[in-house]
Amino acid sequence: MAVGGVDVRVENQLVRFVPTSPVNHDAVVAQLAGQKNGGIVIKTLEKPRATIIIDEEGRIVVHGTHRVEAARAAAKELLLRLGLDDSGLQTELGPVIASFNFDKSVNVEKMNQEFTAGQASHDERLGCAIIEDSRHNLKLYVWPNGKCVASDARHPNMVAMSAVYWKGQLEEHNLFL
């Protein structure tokens, strides 16, 4: 998805599916070799490639996909392997992990000086700046080479709008090298 000269790529979309009847943990362990871990069961699928987590309430959380359709296919595959009906499966979207590139180097060390306290900080361990973007309700990780990763986003469009906004802010504060 390209917006305002910034190409946003969804890396991961967390999706939860609520079946009409809760998925039984013991059935996933016995029939599909799922791994019980505390109050959840984890099952990795090869086709479609995804990690499935059955939560305490028997809901299906799909991790490791970047499209809702792929996540739905994984949830249906799990239900069908268990011999369960996949009709009436409700979808709940979780956070998006996305990436984009400003295609310019960024002075990440100076960002926390240019923006208000708590809005941007430099993480020496990761070697990037972290922007708490309250306007778009997400977090941006910006590396010196211009590569960015957005976390906690609710929709890819919000990442795109954030990317365009912060590109303007970085230009305005002369943070591009």
N, C-alpha and C positions, 0 to 999 in steps of 0.2 A: 504494500500500500504506500503510494507516494503522495505526500501532502507538502505543499510549500517548499519543494526542492529537497525534502527529507524522505528517504525510503525506509519505512518501518517494517520490520520482519517479526512476526509472532514466533517466539521460540517455544513457548509452552502455554497452554490454556488449561487451567484446572477446572474440571467439570464434575458435578455430583449428579447422580441419577437416583431418583426415588422410585423403586418398583412398587407395584400395587401390594405385594406381600414382601416383608423384609427378607433379605437373603440370610440363610442360616450359616453361621460361622463353621459349625461342625461339618456341614455338607461340603463347603468349599475345601476344607482341610482333607476330608476323606475322599472325595471324588476327584478333586483337581490338584491335590498336593499343595494347597495354600499353606502359608506359614502363619501360625498364630503368634501374635506379639502383643501381650497385654490385652486390651479390649478390642483389638482390631485383627483382621486377617489380611495378609498381603498375598497377591497372586500376580505373577508376571506373565504377560502374554507375548508370544512371538509374532502372531498374526491376528489382528493388527498389533503392532508393537506398542505396548503400554504397560504401566504398572497400575494394578487395581487394588484399591484398599476398600475393604468392607468395614464400615464404621460400627460403633456400638449399637446403632439403631437399625442395622441391616441395609444401610444405603450404600451405593456404589460410588466411590470417588475414583476418577480416572486421572492419572498423572502421566506426563510424558508425551502428550499429543499437542499439536498446535492448531488443530481444527476440531470443532465441535462434532462434525460428522464422524471423524476418526474415533473420538471418544465414545460416541454413541455406538459405533460398530463394536468397540471393545466391550462395552457394557452388555450389549445384546449377545455377543459371543459367550460371555460368562454365564448369562442366564440360560442360553440354549444348551450349553454344556452341562448345566445342572438340571436340565429338563424343565425349566420354569418358563412361564409365559412372559414374553417381552412387551406385550401390549400395555398401554397405559403408563409407560415409563416417563416420568416427569424429569425435566432437565433444569438444573440450577447452575448458573455460571459462577465460577470463582475467579480469583485473580489471574491476570495475564503477565507473562514475562515476555518482553519484546526488546529488540535491539535496533539501533540505527547508527548512522555515522555522519558526523558533521563535515567530513572530508577536509578538515583543517585541523591543525594542531591547536591545543587549548592549554592555557596557563592555569592548570588546576590548583597549584599552590596559592595563587592569588585570589581565587574565587571566594574563599571565606572572608577576605578583607573587603571585597567589593559588594557583597550582599549582606543583608541584615543578619544579626546573630540567630543561629539556629536554622537559617535557610540553606546555607551551604557550609560544608566542612571538608577538610582534606583528611583522607584515610591513608596514612603512611603504609599500613600493612598491605592494603590493596593497591596502593599507588594511584589512587583516583580521588576525584572530588565526589561528594555525595550531596545531592540537592534534595531537600525535603519540599516537594512541590505541592503545597496545600491548595493551590489554584486548581490543579488537575487531579488531586488526591492520589499521588503516586510518588515513588522515589526514583531518582535518576542517579546512576553511577556513570561519571564522565572521566575517561582516561585521557592522558596527554595527547594521544594520537587521534583524538576526536571520536573514538568508538564510545558508544553509550549503551547502557542496559537499563531498562525501566522495569521496576518490580512493583507489586501491589496495585497494578492498574486494573480497572474494571472492564475496560474495552480498548481494543487497538486504536480506535479513533481518539481516545483520550491521550494515548502515547503520542500519536501524530500531532495533536494540538499542543502538547507539552513540548515536543521537539521543536516545533516552529516558534513557540513563545521563547524558549530558552536560547534558541539560535539568535533571535533578535536581542535578547538580554546580553549574551556574550559579545555580540557585535557592538552593542551600545557601550559596554564597559571595556572595550578593547582587549578582550581576553583571548581572541584568536591570534595565533602567532604567524 
